[in-house]
Amino acid sequence: MGWLHGTPGDHVAQVAPSALLGADGMPIRSDVGADEYLRYETRQRVPWLQLRRRWGAARDRLAALQLVCAATDYEPLWYQTRAHLADGAHKLILGGVGSGKTWYSMAELLCLIVLCPGRRWAAMAPTVDQTLHVLRPRFKDLVDQMAESGYPIERRWRMSLSRSDLVCGGQIYWRSFGKVDNLRGYTLAGAALDETEQHSDPGYVWDVIQGRMRDRKSPIRQMFATTTPDGLRGVVRKFARVRRMGDADRRRNWWVGRAKTFDNPHLPDDYIENMAAGYSKRQAEQELEGKVLQPANVIYPEFDRGRHVIPYRYDPALPYDLACDWGDSRPHILWIQRTPRDEGIIFDEYCADGDPIDKQREVIAQRCARLGKQPVHIAGDRAVKKMNQWAVQKFTSSRLVKMDSRQEQSVKEGIEVTRAMLDPLFGDPRLYVAQHLVPRGIPDETERGIVACLEGYRWRDATHEQLSPLKDGRLDNGADALRYWCRKVGSGETGLYVVGRMSHRRNKYGDRRVQT
């Protein structure tokens, strides 16, 4: 990265020859303000403000970065340089702990201020302490060096207002994510969001700030976030969705980079070794490599689309079951086929919101009629007696199975049975999802399909051993329906019907068991 460094005079010679040099060829280091001037060797006078506007109109990110590197001791790593020069309106750096995310964030903000004088900006972190004691000192260190080199950026720091007043006009509002609503009504040219995924609702913070990006006078409008990922959620989910669903132009406008802790050569020699010694493999991938993994409190981390999603259509030669979580407004019904290999494959589902009870019954009856036969088992919640009674009367050849004891009703035990089917100790999974049920792209915040349930159903807290699953009214319904089926049918308690020879042994319900 030597081409980015050198003295301020060396930088100026590359970007604007002789523009910032004195008659002796040395860089001018006077206190240049909005009304003061730099001199050409030809005695022409070019204002600092005019030079910045010229670079901004050309969107010359390289010029701004060279100036910052020449005037300060900022030495961007390879991924930081790529991120600085990317010309997207939205940027995201997924970085490991200590990879240099915060330094990049403040240097990027400084480059934007150089290119867009007179504009308003926001710099934000999850808490007030992080904003004022992590972000602010990094930025102050850079602007102090800029001023010493003759390129002042910050005119005054107003501690009581948490605001920086800038040379050539403009302000920076230093805020925590919890105070994001205080910025409603503001007009901003850009924002730096640090450690976004450490907030409980980073997507909301992003959306509020996104609505403030409306400064038409700014040549560049840009939001950028840096974070160590915490699963596919929040801002990370927004970028993943756009980049998977958007066209090429839109993907370029949402730039994503990843940085590993190992990429930072400025860390102490034993830093990574000491930190990694206490990490699990999962923690190391997330905290050191910046990989997007499922959050630690996800209930079914075993579920993997590459392993559990298969191409499948209903086979009329095989039996099927219904798994039902009845509800007045948010029901979730699963159609599950049972195969000769003792597997369950979810091949259809019904999870429409707001349908009245009569509509729900009609849809369920019509879909079963199209399959040409009735389900063998109907696994449901024993508390909804009216719907259970309707199912028995409608499907006369089906057996209603429900939790008969407190042990069977145990949510945690049912979850463990489901996890055992997803990832048995030996052999391949015994539970799959048909590929046509997978939503295109990344499921959004309203998605209720079974894939979203398996990927997003979580405990109330990461220390889930003492807590219960989160009942959010969206993902828990499908997870409950699947749990009923796995506990009562998939586990083999009712005697799985598979193709093979008949056994003379019977289970406790009097059904003959079938052996392959």
C-alpha positions as CSV (number, residue, x, y, z in Angstrom):
1,M,0.0,0.0,0.0
2,G,3.0,2.3,-0.4
3,W,1.3,4.2,-3.2
4,L,-1.2,5.6,-0.7
5,H,1.4,7.0,1.7
6,G,4.2,9.5,1.9
7,T,4.2,13.1,3.0
8,P,1.3,15.5,2.3
9,G,3.4,17.1,-0.4
10,D,4.0,13.7,-2.1
11,H,0.3,13.1,-2.1
12,V,-0.5,16.5,-3.6
13,A,1.9,16.0,-6.4
14,Q,0.0,12.8,-7.4
15,V,-3.5,14.2,-7.1
16,A,-3.3,17.9,-7.9
17,P,0.2,18.8,-9.1
18,S,1.6,21.9,-7.3
19,A,-1.9,22.8,-6.1
20,L,-1.0,22.6,-2.4
21,L,2.8,23.5,-2.5
22,G,4.4,26.7,-1.6
23,A,7.0,28.6,-3.7
24,D,9.7,26.4,-2.2
25,G,8.0,23.2,-3.3
26,M,7.1,22.3,0.3
27,P,3.6,21.6,1.5
28,I,1.8,24.6,3.0
29,R,0.9,23.9,6.7
30,S,-1.0,27.1,7.5
31,D,-4.3,26.9,9.3
32,V,-6.5,26.7,6.2
33,G,-10.1,27.4,6.9
34,A,-13.2,28.0,4.7
35,D,-12.0,31.6,3.8
36,E,-8.3,30.9,3.7
37,Y,-6.4,29.8,0.6
38,L,-3.7,27.5,-0.7
39,R,-1.3,28.8,-3.2
40,Y,-0.2,27.5,-6.6
41,E,3.4,27.9,-7.5
42,T,2.0,30.1,-10.3
43,R,0.5,32.4,-7.6
44,Q,-3.0,31.3,-8.4
45,R,-5.3,31.1,-5.4
46,V,-7.5,28.0,-4.9
47,P,-9.7,27.8,-1.8
48,W,-9.6,24.6,0.3
49,L,-13.4,24.5,-0.1
50,Q,-13.1,24.7,-3.9
51,L,-10.6,21.9,-4.0
52,R,-12.8,19.7,-2.0
53,R,-15.8,20.5,-4.1
54,R,-13.8,19.7,-7.2
55,W,-12.9,16.3,-5.9
56,G,-16.5,15.7,-4.7
57,A,-18.0,16.5,-8.1
58,A,-15.7,14.0,-9.7
59,R,-16.4,11.5,-6.9
60,D,-12.7,11.1,-6.6
61,R,-12.5,8.7,-3.7
62,L,-8.9,7.9,-4.5
63,A,-7.9,11.6,-4.1
64,A,-9.6,11.8,-0.7
65,L,-8.0,8.6,0.5
66,Q,-4.5,9.6,-0.6
67,L,-4.9,12.9,1.2
68,V,-6.0,11.2,4.4
69,C,-3.2,8.6,4.2
70,A,-0.5,11.3,3.4
71,A,-1.7,13.6,6.2
72,T,-2.2,11.0,8.9
73,D,-0.6,7.7,10.0
74,Y,-3.6,5.8,8.7
75,E,-2.4,2.7,6.8
76,P,-5.4,0.9,5.3
77,L,-5.2,-2.9,5.0
78,W,-6.0,-4.5,1.7
79,Y,-9.7,-5.0,2.5
80,Q,-10.0,-1.4,3.9
81,T,-8.6,0.0,0.7
82,R,-11.1,-2.0,-1.4
83,A,-13.9,-0.7,0.7
84,H,-12.8,2.9,0.6
85,L,-12.6,2.9,-3.2
86,A,-15.9,1.0,-3.8
87,D,-18.4,3.5,-5.1
88,G,-21.6,2.1,-3.6
89,A,-24.2,4.0,-1.7
90,H,-24.4,1.2,0.9
91,K,-21.4,-0.6,2.3
92,L,-21.0,-3.4,4.8
93,I,-17.8,-4.8,6.4
94,L,-18.2,-8.1,8.2
95,G,-15.1,-8.4,10.3
96,G,-13.6,-10.5,13.0
97,V,-12.7,-9.0,16.4
98,G,-9.8,-6.7,16.1
99,S,-9.7,-6.7,12.3
100,G,-9.8,-2.9,12.1
101,K,-13.5,-2.2,11.4
102,T,-13.7,0.9,13.6
103,W,-10.6,2.5,12.1
104,Y,-12.0,1.9,8.6
105,S,-15.3,3.4,9.6
106,M,-13.9,6.6,10.9
107,A,-11.4,6.9,8.0
108,E,-14.3,6.4,5.5
109,L,-16.3,9.1,7.3
110,L,-13.3,11.4,7.0
111,C,-12.9,10.8,3.3
112,L,-16.6,11.5,2.7
113,I,-16.4,14.8,4.6
114,V,-13.4,15.8,2.5
115,L,-15.4,15.1,-0.7
116,C,-18.7,16.6,0.5
117,P,-18.0,19.8,2.5
118,G,-20.9,21.6,4.2
119,R,-23.0,18.5,4.7
120,R,-24.5,16.7,7.8
121,W,-23.4,13.3,8.9
122,A,-24.2,10.8,11.7
123,A,-21.8,8.5,13.5
124,M,-23.4,5.8,15.6
125,A,-22.7,2.8,17.8
126,P,-24.9,0.6,20.0
127,T,-24.3,2.5,23.2
128,V,-23.4,6.1,24.2
129,D,-20.1,4.8,25.8
130,Q,-19.1,3.1,22.5
131,T,-19.9,6.3,20.5
132,L,-18.0,8.7,22.7
133,H,-15.2,6.4,23.9
134,V,-14.5,4.3,20.8
135,L,-15.7,6.1,17.7
136,R,-15.1,9.6,18.7
137,P,-11.4,9.1,19.9
138,R,-10.6,7.4,16.6
139,F,-12.0,10.2,14.6
140,K,-10.4,12.9,16.7
141,D,-7.0,11.3,16.3
142,L,-7.3,11.4,12.5
143,V,-8.6,15.0,12.3
144,D,-6.0,16.2,14.7
145,Q,-3.3,14.8,12.4
146,M,-5.1,16.3,9.4
147,A,-5.0,19.8,11.1
148,E,-1.3,19.4,12.0
149,S,-0.6,18.7,8.3
150,G,-2.5,21.8,7.2
151,Y,-5.8,20.3,6.3
152,P,-8.3,21.1,9.1
153,I,-11.6,19.2,9.2
154,E,-13.2,19.8,12.6
155,R,-13.7,23.4,13.8
156,R,-15.3,22.7,17.2
157,W,-16.5,19.8,19.3
158,R,-19.7,20.5,21.3
159,M,-19.7,18.0,24.1
160,S,-23.0,19.0,25.5
161,L,-24.7,18.4,22.1
162,S,-22.6,15.4,21.0
163,R,-21.9,17.3,17.8
164,S,-18.9,18.2,15.7
165,D,-18.9,21.5,13.8
166,L,-16.8,21.2,10.7
167,V,-14.5,23.5,8.7
168,C,-16.3,24.7,5.6
169,G,-19.6,24.0,7.2
170,G,-21.5,20.9,8.2
171,Q,-21.9,18.8,11.3
172,I,-21.4,15.3,12.6
173,Y,-24.1,14.0,15.1
174,W,-22.6,11.4,17.4
175,R,-25.5,9.2,18.6
176,S,-26.2,5.8,20.1
177,F,-28.6,3.3,18.4
178,G,-31.0,3.8,21.3
179,K,-31.3,7.5,20.3
180,V,-31.8,6.9,16.6
181,D,-35.3,8.3,16.7
182,N,-33.9,11.7,17.7
183,L,-32.6,12.0,14.2
184,R,-36.0,11.8,12.6
185,G,-36.6,15.0,10.6
186,Y,-32.9,15.5,9.9
187,T,-31.4,15.6,6.4
188,L,-28.2,13.7,6.2
189,A,-25.6,13.0,3.5
190,G,-24.2,9.9,5.1
191,A,-23.9,7.8,8.3
192,A,-21.4,5.5,9.9
193,L,-22.9,2.6,11.9
194,D,-20.5,0.6,14.0
195,E,-21.2,-2.9,15.4
196,T,-24.7,-2.9,14.2
197,E,-25.5,-6.5,15.1
198,Q,-24.9,-5.9,18.8
199,H,-28.2,-4.0,18.9
200,S,-31.5,-5.8,19.5
201,D,-33.1,-4.4,16.3
202,P,-30.4,-3.3,13.9
203,G,-32.8,-3.4,11.0
204,Y,-34.9,-0.7,12.5
205,V,-31.9,1.5,13.1
206,W,-30.8,1.1,9.5
207,D,-34.3,1.9,8.2
208,V,-34.6,5.1,10.3
209,I,-31.2,6.4,9.1
210,Q,-32.0,5.3,5.5
211,G,-34.9,7.6,5.6
212,R,-32.6,10.5,6.5
213,M,-30.4,10.0,3.4
214,R,-32.0,12.8,1.3
215,D,-29.4,15.6,1.0
216,R,-29.7,16.5,-2.7
217,K,-26.8,18.9,-2.6
218,S,-24.3,16.3,-1.6
219,P,-22.4,14.7,-4.5
220,I,-22.2,11.5,-2.5
221,R,-24.9,10.0,-0.2
222,Q,-23.7,6.9,1.6
223,M,-24.5,4.7,4.5
224,F,-21.9,2.1,5.7
225,A,-21.9,-0.4,8.5
226,T,-19.3,-2.4,10.2
227,T,-20.0,-5.4,12.5
228,T,-19.0,-8.8,13.7
229,P,-21.9,-10.8,12.4
230,D,-24.4,-12.5,14.7
231,G,-26.2,-14.7,12.2
232,L,-28.4,-13.8,9.3
233,R,-30.3,-11.0,10.9
234,G,-30.7,-7.2,10.9
235,V,-28.4,-5.3,8.5
236,V,-26.7,-8.5,7.4
237,R,-30.0,-9.9,6.2
238,K,-30.8,-6.7,4.3
239,F,-27.6,-6.9,2.4
240,A,-27.9,-10.6,1.7
241,R,-31.5,-10.2,0.5
242,V,-30.6,-7.3,-1.9
243,R,-27.5,-9.0,-3.3
244,R,-29.4,-12.3,-3.9
245,M,-32.5,-10.8,-5.3
246,G,-31.3,-7.5,-7.0
247,D,-30.0,-7.0,-10.5
248,A,-26.3,-6.3,-11.2
249,D,-26.6,-2.5,-10.8
250,R,-28.3,-2.8,-7.5
251,R,-25.8,-5.4,-6.2
252,R,-23.0,-3.0,-7.0
253,N,-24.7,-0.3,-5.0
254,W,-24.8,-2.6,-1.9
255,W,-21.1,-3.5,-1.4
256,V,-20.1,-6.2,1.1
257,G,-16.6,-7.1,2.3
258,R,-15.3,-9.5,4.8
259,A,-12.2,-9.3,7.0
260,K,-10.6,-11.8,9.2
261,T,-8.8,-11.0,12.5
262,F,-5.7,-12.7,11.0
263,D,-5.7,-10.0,8.3
264,N,-4.6,-7.3,10.8
265,P,-0.8,-7.4,11.2
266,H,-0.8,-4.7,13.9
267,L,-2.3,-6.9,16.6
268,P,0.0,-8.2,19.4
269,D,1.7,-11.5,18.6
270,D,-0.2,-13.6,21.1
271,Y,-3.5,-11.8,20.8
272,I,-5.2,-14.3,18.3
273,E,-3.7,-17.3,20.0
274,N,-4.9,-16.4,23.4
275,M,-8.3,-15.5,22.2
276,A,-8.8,-18.5,20.0
277,A,-7.8,-20.9,22.8
278,G,-11.1,-20.3,24.6
279,Y,-13.3,-20.4,21.4
280,S,-15.3,-23.3,20.1
281,K,-15.0,-23.9,16.3
282,R,-18.3,-22.1,15.8
283,Q,-17.1,-19.0,17.8
284,A,-13.8,-18.9,15.9
285,E,-15.6,-18.9,12.6
286,Q,-17.8,-16.0,13.7
287,E,-15.6,-14.0,15.9
288,L,-12.3,-14.4,14.1
289,E,-13.3,-15.0,10.5
290,G,-16.4,-12.8,10.3
291,K,-18.6,-15.6,8.9
292,V,-22.4,-15.3,8.9
293,L,-23.6,-18.2,11.0
294,Q,-26.9,-19.0,12.6
295,P,-27.2,-17.1,16.0
296,A,-26.1,-19.1,19.0
297,N,-29.6,-19.2,20.4
298,V,-31.2,-20.8,17.3
299,I,-33.0,-23.9,18.4
300,Y,-32.3,-26.0,15.3
301,P,-28.6,-25.2,14.3
302,E,-28.5,-28.6,12.7
303,F,-30.8,-27.5,9.9
304,D,-28.8,-26.8,6.7
305,R,-30.4,-26.1,3.3
306,G,-27.7,-28.0,1.5
307,R,-28.3,-31.1,3.6
308,H,-32.0,-31.0,4.5
309,V,-33.6,-29.5,1.3
310,I,-34.2,-32.0,-1.5
311,P,-36.1,-32.1,-4.8
312,Y,-39.3,-33.9,-4.0
313,R,-42.9,-34.3,-5.1
314,Y,-45.8,-36.2,-3.5
315,D,-45.7,-39.9,-4.2
316,P,-49.2,-41.4,-4.2
317,A,-47.9,-44.8,-3.4
318,L,-46.7,-43.7,0.1
319,P,-48.6,-42.7,3.1
320,Y,-48.7,-39.1,4.4
321,D,-49.6,-37.3,7.7
322,L,-50.8,-33.9,8.8
323,A,-48.9,-31.9,11.4
324,C,-51.2,-29.1,12.7
325,D,-50.8,-26.1,14.9
326,W,-54.3,-24.8,14.8
327,G,-55.0,-21.1,15.2
328,D,-57.7,-18.5,14.6
329,S,-55.4,-16.1,12.7
330,R,-52.0,-17.8,12.2
331,P,-52.4,-21.6,11.6
332,H,-49.6,-23.7,10.3
333,I,-50.4,-27.1,8.7
334,L,-47.7,-29.4,7.3
335,W,-48.1,-32.3,4.9
336,I,-45.4,-34.9,5.6
337,Q,-44.7,-38.0,3.4
338,R,-43.2,-41.0,5.0
339,T,-40.7,-43.0,2.9
340,P,-39.5,-46.7,3.0
341,R,-36.2,-45.4,4.5
342,D,-37.9,-44.3,7.7
343,E,-37.7,-40.6,6.6
344,G,-40.2,-37.8,6.8
345,I,-40.4,-35.3,3.9
346,I,-42.4,-32.1,4.3
347,F,-43.9,-31.6,0.8
348,D,-46.6,-29.0,1.4
349,E,-47.7,-26.4,4.0
350,Y,-50.5,-24.0,4.7
351,C,-49.7,-20.9,6.8
352,A,-51.8,-18.0,5.5
353,D,-52.4,-15.2,7.9
354,G,-55.9,-13.9,8.7
355,D,-58.0,-16.7,7.2
356,P,-61.2,-17.5,9.2
357,I,-61.7,-21.0,10.5
358,D,-64.1,-22.0,7.8
359,K,-61.5,-21.0,5.2
360,Q,-58.8,-23.0,6.9
361,R,-61.0,-26.1,7.0
362,E,-61.8,-25.7,3.3
363,V,-58.2,-25.3,2.2
364,I,-57.1,-28.4,4.3
365,A,-59.9,-30.5,3.0
366,Q,-59.3,-29.5,-0.7
367,R,-55.5,-30.2,-0.5
368,C,-56.0,-33.6,1.0
369,A,-58.7,-34.4,-1.6
370,R,-56.3,-33.6,-4.4
371,L,-53.9,-36.1,-3.0
372,G,-56.4,-38.9,-3.5
373,K,-56.5,-40.2,0.0
374,Q,-56.8,-39.2,3.6
375,P,-53.8,-38.8,5.9
376,V,-52.8,-41.7,8.1
377,H,-52.1,-39.6,11.2
378,I,-53.1,-36.1,12.2
379,A,-50.7,-34.7,14.9
380,G,-52.2,-31.7,16.6
381,D,-52.3,-29.6,19.7
382,R,-54.6,-31.3,22.2
383,A,-55.7,-27.9,23.6
384,V,-57.7,-27.0,20.5
385,K,-60.5,-29.5,20.9
386,K,-62.9,-28.0,18.4
387,M,-60.5,-28.3,15.5
388,N,-59.4,-31.7,16.6
389,Q,-63.0,-32.8,16.6
390,W,-63.5,-31.4,13.1
391,A,-60.4,-33.3,11.9
392,V,-61.7,-36.6,13.2
393,Q,-65.1,-36.1,11.7
394,K,-63.7,-35.0,8.3
395,F,-61.0,-37.6,7.9
396,T,-62.7,-40.7,9.2
397,S,-59.9,-43.1,8.3
398,S,-57.2,-41.0,9.9
399,R,-55.9,-41.3,13.5
400,L,-55.6,-38.2,15.6
401,V,-52.5,-38.3,17.7
402,K,-51.8,-35.7,20.4
403,M,-49.7,-35.4,23.6
404,D,-51.1,-37.8,26.1
405,S,-48.8,-37.0,29.1
406,R,-46.9,-34.2,30.6
407,Q,-43.6,-35.7,29.4
408,E,-44.9,-35.9,25.8
409,Q,-46.1,-32.3,26.1
410,S,-42.6,-31.1,27.2
411,V,-41.5,-28.7,24.6
412,K,-37.8,-29.3,25.2
413,E,-38.2,-33.1,24.8
414,G,-40.1,-32.6,21.6
415,I,-37.4,-30.3,20.4
416,E,-34.7,-32.9,21.1
417,V,-36.7,-35.5,19.2
418,T,-36.8,-33.1,16.2
419,R,-33.1,-32.4,16.4
420,A,-32.4,-36.1,16.5
421,M,-34.3,-36.5,13.3
422,L,-32.5,-33.6,11.7
423,D,-29.1,-34.8,12.7
424,P,-29.0,-38.4,14.0
425,L,-26.0,-39.7,15.8
426,F,-25.5,-42.3,13.0
427,G,-26.5,-42.1,9.4
428,D,-28.3,-39.6,7.3
429,P,-31.0,-37.2,8.4
430,R,-34.5,-38.5,8.8
431,L,-36.3,-35.2,8.2
432,Y,-36.2,-33.2,5.0
433,V,-38.0,-30.3,3.3
434,A,-39.1,-30.4,-0.4
435,Q,-37.2,-27.8,-2.4
436,H,-40.3,-26.1,-3.8
437,L,-41.1,-24.9,-0.2
438,V,-37.9,-22.9,0.1
439,P,-38.6,-19.2,-0.5
440,R,-36.6,-17.4,-3.2
441,G,-33.8,-15.3,-1.7
442,I,-33.6,-14.5,2.0
443,P,-36.8,-14.9,4.0
444,D,-37.9,-11.4,5.2
445,E,-39.3,-10.5,8.6
446,T,-42.8,-11.6,7.7
447,E,-41.9,-15.0,6.3
448,R,-43.7,-17.9,8.2
449,G,-42.8,-20.9,6.0
450,I,-41.3,-24.0,7.6
451,V,-37.8,-23.1,6.3
452,A,-37.9,-19.8,8.1
453,C,-39.2,-21.6,11.2
454,L,-36.3,-24.0,11.2
455,E,-33.7,-21.3,10.6
456,G,-35.1,-18.6,12.9
457,Y,-36.9,-20.4,15.8
458,R,-34.9,-19.6,18.8
459,W,-34.6,-19.6,22.6
460,R,-35.5,-16.5,24.6
461,D,-31.8,-16.2,25.5
462,A,-28.5,-17.7,24.5
463,T,-28.4,-19.5,27.9
464,H,-31.3,-21.6,26.8
465,E,-30.7,-24.5,29.2
466,Q,-32.9,-22.7,31.8
467,L,-35.3,-20.9,29.4
468,S,-38.1,-21.7,27.0
469,P,-38.4,-21.0,23.3
470,L,-39.4,-17.6,22.1
471,K,-43.1,-17.4,21.3
472,D,-43.2,-14.6,18.7
473,G,-46.4,-15.6,17.0
474,R,-44.6,-16.0,13.7
475,L,-42.0,-18.8,13.8
476,D,-43.2,-20.8,16.7
477,N,-46.4,-22.1,15.0
478,G,-44.7,-24.1,12.3
479,A,-42.0,-25.3,14.8
480,D,-44.8,-26.5,17.1
481,A,-46.6,-28.3,14.3
482,L,-43.4,-30.1,13.3
483,R,-42.6,-31.0,16.9
484,Y,-46.0,-32.6,17.4
485,W,-45.4,-34.8,14.4
486,C,-41.8,-35.7,15.3
487,R,-42.8,-36.5,18.9
488,K,-45.8,-38.7,18.1
489,V,-45.2,-40.1,14.6
490,G,-41.6,-39.5,13.4
491,S,-40.1,-41.0,16.6
492,G,-41.8,-44.3,15.8
493,E,-44.2,-44.4,18.7
494,T,-47.2,-44.9,16.4
495,G,-45.4,-47.4,14.2
496,L,-44.1,-45.8,11.0
497,Y,-45.8,-47.2,7.9
498,V,-43.2,-48.1,5.4
499,V,-42.9,-50.5,2.5
500,G,-41.7,-53.9,3.6
501,R,-42.8,-57.1,5.1
502,M,-45.4,-57.2,7.9
503,S,-44.4,-58.1,11.4
504,H,-46.7,-59.9,13.8
505,R,-45.7,-57.7,16.6
506,R,-48.0,-54.9,17.6
507,N,-47.4,-51.6,19.3
508,K,-49.4,-50.4,22.4
509,Y,-52.2,-49.1,20.2
510,G,-52.7,-52.5,18.5
511,D,-51.2,-51.6,15.2
512,R,-49.0,-54.0,13.3
513,R,-45.4,-52.9,12.9
514,V,-43.8,-53.0,9.5
515,Q,-40.2,-54.0,9.0
516,T,-38.1,-53.2,6.0
